[in-house]
Amino acid sequence: MKIIIDIGGWIGAVMLLLAYFLVSSKRVGGTSTRYQSLNVVGSVLVGTNAFYYSALPSFGINVVWIGIGITALASRRKGGSRG
């Protein structure tokens, strides 16, 4: 189980860095579905890793990050915008 948690954590970290790179290089918009989805999935993976290792501050910030991403994705659906 530990190896799965570790691999998931690293994949999540790469996803969060990729999201940051894409928005910083203006390849995607900060409100795009791609950006928000990378953040949500990446945070779920990193948050799971943090919880497993009892890194509660990291777990907490990832829970907040997931909430922000889900809220942004939900508002995109309501507004009907694409990205």
C-alpha distance (Angstrom), angle and dihedral (degrees) to the residues before:
residue distance angle dihedral
M1 . . .
K2 3.82 . .
I3 3.81 93.1 .
I4 3.82 91.2 51.6
I5 3.81 90.8 50.9
D6 3.82 90.8 47.7
I7 3.81 94.1 48.5
G8 3.81 90.9 45.8
G9 3.80 90.3 51.1
W10 3.79 92.0 52.0
I11 3.81 92.7 46.5
G12 3.80 89.1 49.9
A13 3.80 91.3 50.1
V14 3.81 90.6 51.3
M15 3.81 90.4 49.3
L16 3.82 91.9 51.9
L17 3.80 91.4 48.2
L18 3.80 90.8 47.0
A19 3.80 90.5 51.6
Y20 3.80 90.4 50.6
F21 3.81 91.9 47.3
L22 3.81 92.9 49.2
V23 3.80 94.4 50.4
S24 3.82 93.6 40.9
S25 3.79 92.0 51.5
K26 3.82 90.0 46.3
R27 3.79 92.7 -119.7
V28 3.80 89.6 127.2
G29 3.77 132.7 17.8
G30 3.78 122.7 -108.6
T31 3.79 90.1 -117.2
S32 3.81 96.3 45.1
T33 3.78 121.7 124.1
R34 3.80 90.7 -124.6
Y35 3.81 92.9 54.8
Q36 3.79 94.9 45.2
S37 3.82 92.7 44.8
L38 3.81 92.2 51.5
N39 3.80 89.0 50.4
V40 3.80 94.7 48.5
V41 3.81 96.3 46.4
G42 3.80 92.7 40.6
S43 3.79 91.0 50.4
V44 3.80 92.2 48.6
L45 3.80 89.7 54.3
V46 3.82 95.9 43.7
G47 3.81 90.6 42.3
T48 3.79 91.4 52.3
N49 3.79 89.2 51.4
A50 3.81 91.5 48.2
F51 3.80 92.1 49.3
Y52 3.80 91.7 48.8
Y53 3.80 90.5 53.5
S54 3.84 92.9 41.5
A55 3.81 91.9 -117.0
L56 3.78 91.1 151.5
P57 3.84 99.5 175.8
S58 3.80 90.0 53.2
F59 3.80 90.8 44.6
G60 3.80 90.6 50.4
I61 3.80 95.4 50.6
N62 3.79 90.1 48.9
V63 3.81 91.4 52.2
V64 3.82 88.3 53.3
W65 3.83 90.7 46.0
I66 3.81 90.2 51.8
G67 3.80 90.3 50.7
I68 3.80 91.8 50.8
G69 3.80 91.6 49.3
I70 3.80 94.5 47.1
T71 3.80 90.6 47.8
A72 3.81 90.5 50.7
L73 3.81 92.1 48.0
A74 3.82 91.6 48.2
S75 3.80 92.3 50.2
R76 3.83 89.4 50.4
R77 3.80 89.9 54.8
K78 3.78 92.0 49.7
G79 3.80 92.1 47.1
G80 3.79 93.4 44.6
S81 3.82 93.5 -136.4
R82 3.77 121.4 147.6
G83 3.79 133.3 -142.7
